Amino acid sequence: MAKVTVVPLADQVTISVLIDDFLMSCRARGLTKSTVENGYSYALRRLFLPWCKARGVGCVPELSRRDIDDFSVYLREQAGTKGKLSTNTIHTYSRAIRGFLPWCEREGEGEAPKPSLPRLPRKVIDVLTREEIDRMEDVAASERDKLAVRILGDCGVRASELCRLTPDDLVRRDSQTYLHINGKGARERLVPIMPRLFRRLERYSSRGRPRGCESSRIFVGLRRGLSGEYEPLQVSGLRQMISGLAYRAGIDKRTYTHLLRHSFITNALRDGMSPLLVAQIAGHSSLKMLEMHYSHLNMQDAYKAMTHLMLKDRVD
């Protein structure tokens, strides 16, 4: 392990400067701007830094265990402009501090205790069935909208990944068909797509888009924008589309773009696909995300699996 040189207290860099340096380091490591802003910047600049100033804490070594515990209580009882913060939000903000303080230690700026993480509630995700996804496609008025539903529901890509698709991202390898996805953190992956859906997407990208469309993106607006051009479909527009299709399809669940991704992952796991393959297709860097967000499979499917096993034993 490399030796860390600790700077004397009198020469310590202020927490304000260190936060700026840490956020720059996050960007340099390849984290997206939205991840840095939503996952770190707000918690550090808008919550942790003002709290430190109010307590007269100027540098990292001045932070005691009591200070950190007091900040955790502040998050639970006083932070937030609309009442108390949710447990998930407190968890996110605490993780930002837990990422920042060890970075300061590695940079030789002193050591400080890390805030504890609240226990997250295990939530059951009310996913869409394949029949409900089919109904959403059926009520869609355009091929663009039908394809968007199918790709979100059958391939599990993120809304932003779908909006960025170009014709060059349609990949054939021998008899296999894929979508080349530029994912979060500049990570690229190939996502399998059924040949029939792949051919529909090829036809739409080559001759199904509006006449005069010059955008490099496959999915564009159905009408010209203020610029007079057909502009790329934005995530906000895709969200409105999905919500509207669910309403017209008579689906009473709160339906949003990421729910189709959740549904794909859930259905793949229920069908017996290896979690490692599911994580690879979904663009997760580890199995941690599956463990955190898909515990509902244990509750819903363990009974079915046990019943199947007991019936099999009786037959045998």
TISEVO-988370 format. One record per residue (C-alpha): x, y, z; residue number from 1. Coordinates in pm, 1 decimal. Each point is the difference from the previous one (the first is absolute). Layout:
<sites>
east; north; up; num
X; Y; Z; NUM;
...
</sites>
This chain:
<sites>
east; north; up; num
0.0; 0.0; 0.0; 1;
132.2; 340.7; -96.1; 2;
99.5; 223.8; 289.2; 3;
-224.6; 302.9; 46.4; 4;
171.9; 324.6; 91.8; 5;
-212.7; 195.5; 245.1; 6;
15.1; 377.9; -32.0; 7;
45.3; 194.5; 327.7; 8;
-326.8; 146.0; 128.6; 9;
112.9; 359.6; -53.1; 10;
59.2; -73.3; -369.7; 11;
-322.4; -191.9; -61.8; 12;
-208.6; 85.9; -306.0; 13;
-349.3; 120.6; 81.5; 14;
-296.0; -232.0; -39.6; 15;
-144.3; 234.5; -262.7; 16;
305.5; -37.0; -224.4; 17;
16.6; -374.5; 60.7; 18;
-362.6; -43.6; -107.5; 19;
75.3; 176.1; -329.4; 20;
308.1; -219.0; -50.6; 21;
-194.9; -316.0; 84.9; 22;
-276.5; 78.7; -248.2; 23;
261.8; 68.9; -268.2; 24;
160.5; -334.8; 84.9; 25;
-338.8; -171.4; -43.5; 26;
-35.8; 148.8; -347.6; 27;
358.3; -97.7; -85.0; 28;
-79.0; -361.8; 98.1; 29;
-273.3; -6.1; -263.2; 30;
-311.7; 58.0; 209.0; 31;
-268.7; 178.5; -198.1; 32;
-90.5; 361.0; 71.9; 33;
-346.2; -101.8; 121.4; 34;
147.2; -263.0; 236.8; 35;
240.1; 253.0; 147.6; 36;
-267.1; 268.6; 35.8; 37;
-275.5; -226.1; 136.5; 38;
212.3; -245.3; 195.0; 39;
268.2; 223.2; 152.6; 40;
-13.9; 371.8; -73.9; 41;
-329.2; 88.6; 168.9; 42;
73.5; -198.9; 315.1; 43;
350.0; 144.0; 36.3; 44;
-47.0; 360.5; -112.0; 45;
-354.9; 71.9; 113.5; 46;
-18.0; -207.7; 318.6; 47;
333.6; -114.5; 138.8; 48;
202.1; 317.2; -67.7; 49;
-254.3; 246.1; 153.7; 50;
-36.8; -233.6; 297.3; 51;
380.2; -3.9; 50.6; 52;
16.2; 380.8; -20.7; 53;
-280.5; 34.7; 253.2; 54;
196.5; -216.1; 244.8; 55;
328.2; 179.3; -66.0; 56;
158.3; -307.5; -163.2; 57;
248.2; 112.8; -265.4; 58;
203.3; -311.2; -86.3; 59;
-47.4; -375.0; 5.8; 60;
208.9; -89.1; 310.6; 61;
-223.0; 226.4; 208.7; 62;
-296.4; -231.4; -57.0; 63;
-65.5; -220.2; 303.0; 64;
-225.3; -302.1; 38.8; 65;
-242.8; 221.9; 186.7; 66;
-4.6; 245.0; -292.8; 67;
-71.8; -274.1; -251.2; 68;
-275.4; -145.8; 216.6; 69;
-149.0; 346.3; 34.8; 70;
1.6; 40.4; -378.9; 71;
-181.7; -333.9; -36.4; 72;
-265.6; 122.1; 245.8; 73;
-22.2; 325.6; -197.3; 74;
-75.2; -196.9; -317.7; 75;
-269.2; -200.2; 175.4; 76;
-173.7; 286.6; 180.2; 77;
75.4; 339.3; -154.1; 78;
130.8; -25.3; -358.6; 79;
-231.4; 40.9; -295.2; 80;
-222.8; 286.6; -106.6; 81;
-320.8; -204.8; -18.9; 82;
0.3; -174.4; 333.5; 83;
203.5; -298.1; 108.7; 84;
218.4; -174.4; -253.6; 85;
-83.5; -354.7; -103.8; 86;
220.2; -284.4; 117.2; 87;
120.8; -52.9; -357.7; 88;
101.2; 366.1; -31.8; 89;
183.1; -5.9; 333.9; 90;
177.6; -315.0; -116.2; 91;
107.6; 172.5; -323.8; 92;
129.5; 310.1; 179.0; 93;
183.7; -207.6; 262.5; 94;
166.8; -205.9; -273.0; 95;
127.5; 323.8; -154.8; 96;
171.2; 94.8; 328.1; 97;
133.5; -354.5; 38.9; 98;
155.9; 31.6; -344.1; 99;
144.8; 345.4; 64.0; 100;
169.1; -54.5; 337.8; 101;
205.6; -311.2; -96.6; 102;
109.9; 185.9; -315.0; 103;
127.8; 281.7; 223.4; 104;
190.5; -253.5; 208.9; 105;
160.9; -153.8; -309.4; 106;
101.5; 349.8; -110.2; 107;
175.4; 54.4; 331.7; 108;
-251.1; 258.5; 123.2; 109;
-77.6; -175.0; 326.4; 110;
-229.4; -270.6; 130.9; 111;
-358.5; 35.9; 120.9; 112;
-273.1; -243.1; 108.4; 113;
-256.0; -94.7; -262.2; 114;
-375.2; 40.9; 47.4; 115;
-204.6; -315.0; 44.5; 116;
-240.9; -103.7; -272.8; 117;
-367.6; -42.7; 87.3; 118;
-150.8; -338.5; -71.6; 119;
-195.8; 21.9; -322.4; 120;
-351.9; -141.9; -5.4; 121;
-49.3; -297.7; -225.5; 122;
-259.3; 107.0; -255.3; 123;
-198.7; -225.1; -228.8; 124;
14.9; 128.9; -357.9; 125;
-338.6; -28.7; -171.2; 126;
130.5; -99.2; -342.2; 127;
-186.6; -21.9; -328.9; 128;
-100.3; -335.8; -142.1; 129;
83.7; -86.4; -359.8; 130;
-371.8; 24.1; -81.2; 131;
-9.5; 357.5; 133.2; 132;
304.9; 93.8; -207.9; 133;
-171.8; -149.5; -305.7; 134;
-308.2; 212.8; 70.4; 135;
212.8; 314.4; 15.4; 136;
147.9; -80.7; -339.7; 137;
-344.3; -73.1; -144.4; 138;
-141.8; 342.0; 95.5; 139;
303.4; 189.8; -135.8; 140;
-93.0; 199.5; -310.6; 141;
345.4; 13.4; -163.7; 142;
271.6; -253.3; -74.0; 143;
241.4; 220.7; 191.3; 144;
-202.1; -34.6; 319.4; 145;
-56.7; -373.3; -53.0; 146;
373.6; -57.5; -42.0; 147;
81.6; 207.1; 306.9; 148;
-233.2; -213.0; 214.9; 149;
140.3; -324.6; -136.0; 150;
365.4; 97.8; 41.1; 151;
-50.4; 125.0; 355.1; 152;
-201.6; -307.6; 94.2; 153;
191.5; -268.2; -192.0; 154;
358.9; 126.6; 28.0; 155;
0.2; 179.2; 335.2; 156;
193.2; 305.3; -118.9; 157;
-21.0; 330.9; 183.8; 158;
-211.0; 282.9; -140.4; 159;
308.7; 211.4; -69.5; 160;
165.6; -292.9; -178.2; 161;
-300.6; -45.5; -228.7; 162;
-6.9; 370.1; -86.5; 163;
369.0; -10.1; -100.3; 164;
-34.0; -292.3; -243.1; 165;
127.4; 57.2; -355.6; 166;
-10.7; -229.1; -306.9; 167;
366.6; -85.4; 66.4; 168;
-108.8; -155.5; 330.8; 169;
-188.3; -278.3; -181.6; 170;
251.5; -284.1; -0.3; 171;
-9.5; -335.7; -179.9; 172;
245.5; -272.9; 91.4; 173;
-52.0; -309.9; -209.4; 174;
-365.7; -89.0; 67.1; 175;
-16.5; 194.1; 325.9; 176;
-136.4; 352.4; 40.5; 177;
92.9; 257.7; 262.2; 178;
-38.8; 361.2; 105.1; 179;
328.5; 177.0; 64.4; 180;
-70.3; 201.3; 315.8; 181;
201.3; 292.7; 130.1; 182;
-90.2; -25.8; 366.2; 183;
65.2; 179.0; 325.6; 184;
359.0; 86.2; 82.0; 185;
103.8; -29.5; -366.4; 186;
-40.9; -379.1; 23.7; 187;
-91.4; -170.8; -325.6; 188;
-182.3; -330.1; -34.3; 189;
-184.8; -214.1; -251.8; 190;
-362.2; -74.8; 86.2; 191;
-164.5; -295.5; -177.3; 192;
-315.4; 85.0; -195.1; 193;
-230.5; -246.9; -170.3; 194;
52.9; -11.4; -380.3; 195;
-361.0; 93.2; -80.9; 196;
15.2; 310.1; 220.4; 197;
345.2; 77.5; -140.2; 198;
-135.8; -5.2; -357.8; 199;
-287.2; 230.3; 97.7; 200;
248.6; 242.6; 150.4; 201;
216.3; -17.9; -313.5; 202;
-296.9; 77.4; -223.9; 203;
-111.4; 287.6; 218.7; 204;
348.4; 155.6; 19.9; 205;
49.0; -18.6; -378.4; 206;
-340.9; 100.9; -133.4; 207;
-251.7; 31.6; 281.8; 208;
104.1; 333.4; 144.6; 209;
-159.0; 329.9; -114.4; 210;
98.3; 126.0; -344.3; 211;
278.7; 254.7; 12.6; 212;
132.7; -124.1; 333.9; 213;
377.4; 50.0; 15.7; 214;
60.3; -96.3; 362.2; 215;
247.9; -281.3; 64.1; 216;
-226.7; -137.2; 274.3; 217;
-251.2; -274.1; -79.5; 218;
-269.5; 138.2; 227.5; 219;
-103.1; 355.8; -83.3; 220;
-305.2; 218.9; 49.4; 221;
-300.6; -66.7; -219.5; 222;
-21.1; 370.5; -87.3; 223;
257.8; 266.1; -73.9; 224;
126.8; 194.1; 300.7; 225;
44.5; 373.9; 42.4; 226;
321.4; -20.9; -200.8; 227;
-194.8; -129.3; -300.4; 228;
178.9; -335.8; 24.6; 229;
-104.2; -339.9; 134.9; 230;
175.3; -2.0; 334.7; 231;
110.4; -311.2; 192.7; 232;
-253.7; -147.5; 237.4; 233;
80.8; 112.1; 354.1; 234;
-33.2; -208.9; 316.0; 235;
-276.3; 231.1; 123.7; 236;
-198.7; -59.1; -319.8; 237;
53.3; -374.7; 26.9; 238;
-128.7; 5.1; 357.6; 239;
-315.2; 182.4; -103.8; 240;
-50.7; -245.8; -284.8; 241;
29.5; -307.1; 226.2; 242;
-232.0; 147.7; 262.9; 243;
-260.3; 84.8; -265.5; 244;
14.5; -343.5; -160.5; 245;
-47.4; -170.7; 336.7; 246;
-305.3; 217.4; 67.2; 247;
-154.4; -80.2; -338.4; 248;
76.7; -369.2; 49.7; 249;
-200.4; 0.4; 321.8; 250;
297.6; -77.0; 225.9; 251;
-70.3; 130.7; 350.6; 252;
359.3; -32.0; 123.2; 253;
223.1; 306.1; 11.1; 254;
185.2; -62.0; -324.1; 255;
325.3; 172.3; -93.3; 256;
295.9; -76.7; -224.6; 257;
212.3; -158.4; 271.7; 258;
-285.4; -232.5; 95.7; 259;
38.3; -171.8; -338.2; 260;
368.3; -51.2; 78.0; 261;
-91.6; -140.2; 344.6; 262;
-253.2; -226.3; -170.0; 263;
254.9; -133.7; -248.4; 264;
249.5; -80.0; 277.1; 265;
-266.6; -161.2; 218.9; 266;
-139.1; -213.2; -281.8; 267;
350.7; -107.8; -104.9; 268;
86.8; -109.5; 353.9; 269;
-332.1; -179.9; 39.3; 270;
61.5; -185.1; -324.8; 271;
326.2; -132.8; 142.5; 272;
255.1; 222.2; -173.2; 273;
329.2; 16.0; 187.3; 274;
23.1; 315.2; 216.8; 275;
346.4; 57.3; -144.4; 276;
-143.5; 11.6; -352.9; 277;
-288.4; 220.5; 110.7; 278;
242.5; 245.3; 159.4; 279;
212.4; 0.4; -315.6; 280;
-298.6; 65.0; -227.8; 281;
-140.9; 268.7; 230.2; 282;
334.4; 177.1; 25.8; 283;
55.6; -52.8; 372.6; 284;
366.0; -8.7; 98.7; 285;
-70.4; -257.0; 274.7; 286;
-276.2; -212.4; 150.0; 287;
-51.1; 252.0; 281.3; 288;
-277.8; 183.1; -185.7; 289;
-189.5; -326.4; -53.1; 290;
35.6; -88.5; 366.6; 291;
-121.7; 344.2; 110.4; 292;
-297.6; 44.9; -229.8; 293;
-129.9; -346.0; -87.8; 294;
-55.0; -158.9; 339.2; 295;
-369.8; -22.3; -95.4; 296;
93.2; -309.5; -200.2; 297;
79.3; -177.2; 325.9; 298;
-344.0; 79.5; 138.2; 299;
-201.9; -69.1; -313.3; 300;
184.6; -294.2; -147.0; 301;
134.9; -199.3; 295.3; 302;
-349.5; -133.6; 73.2; 303;
-48.0; -107.9; -362.1; 304;
340.8; -167.6; -9.9; 305;
-61.5; -181.2; 330.4; 306;
-348.5; -111.7; -110.6; 307;
141.9; -132.3; -325.5; 308;
270.0; -189.2; 190.3; 309;
-251.8; -153.3; 244.7; 310;
-232.1; -111.2; -279.4; 311;
294.3; -151.6; -185.4; 312;
104.8; -192.5; 311.0; 313;
-352.9; -137.3; 42.2; 314;
-8.7; -116.2; -362.5; 315;
339.0; -164.4; 33.8; 316;
</sites>
